[in-house]
Amino acid sequence: MEVHNLQNLVVETEKLMKKSIEKLVGELAAIRTGRASTALVETVKVQCYNSNMPLKQIAGITTPDAKTIEIRPWDHAVIADIEKAIYQSSLGLTPVNDGKIIRLNIPPLTEERRQDLVKLTHKIAEDFRVSIRNDRRQSVEMLKKMEKDKKATEDEKFKLEDMLQKLTDQYIKKIDEISAGKEKEIMG
């Protein structure tokens, strides 16, 4: 993080925290909830055209109903590669290939699996809380260095530390809200 003045420190810290929230949302979207969602399969890596490509780059993905995902490859030559990638993924879904479309039926989650997914959600959320706190800690260390180098007064340091703490609390609260929403979705 490159910081040249005090206000910039808070702005840059908030940018890092926003990125963490975006990553959290992306990771939680990939967790199965018993409801069909294109996010479940969009990032599955498919070995085709001599490279590993995300599924969303080689096929249209739709959810015609709450329990089905349809994958329509733009090039039917890669349909077997897509099917293989889904089998090899950790999704635990069985693709049904009719030659043009691959369908994935989403089975209902067992209570035990729901509990496991809730635990996973909590773990992911905690990892991102730690990330947010680390962003704050790095900024506070920079602030202390700026004070030591006479680029900030003690009053400015305390004021900005308070701002950074409020920012941290705000983003931790967002993580808690996102995590609680995902947990509610899983427990359905």
PyMOL commands that set and color helices and strands:
alter all, ss='L'
color gray80, all
select helices_A, chain A and resi 6-29+38-40+55-57+76-88+111-148+154-187
alter helices_A, ss='H'
color red, helices_A
select strands_A, chain A and resi 45-48+51-54+59-65+68-73+95-97+102-105
alter strands_A, ss='S'
color yellow, strands_A
deselect
rebuild
show_as cartoon
